[in-house]
Amino acid sequence: MSETRLQALDDALSRLSEADFVMGPEWEAVHEICQAHEGEKPFDAAHALCHRIEGDTWNAGYWYRRAGEPAATGSFAEECAALRAKLNGS
């Protein structure tokens, strides 16, 4: 998996966080990156977050399963921070 692609996802997640996790251009950017890399677990996990933000819990559950992750129950900010920590090897 390319470091450049992971960095792009991390940057997009940062912008989504700064936008307070609302549906809009930052959400779209994360979603588009994730769709382009379906089947890669970090992207599938971020895809789950996108659908959780959207309020589509069924679809979010699908992406959590694809990512091999349990469904998140904390805040969007907590989930995003955990995703970003994994992306950055923390």
Disulfide bonds with the S-S distance in Angstrom:
none
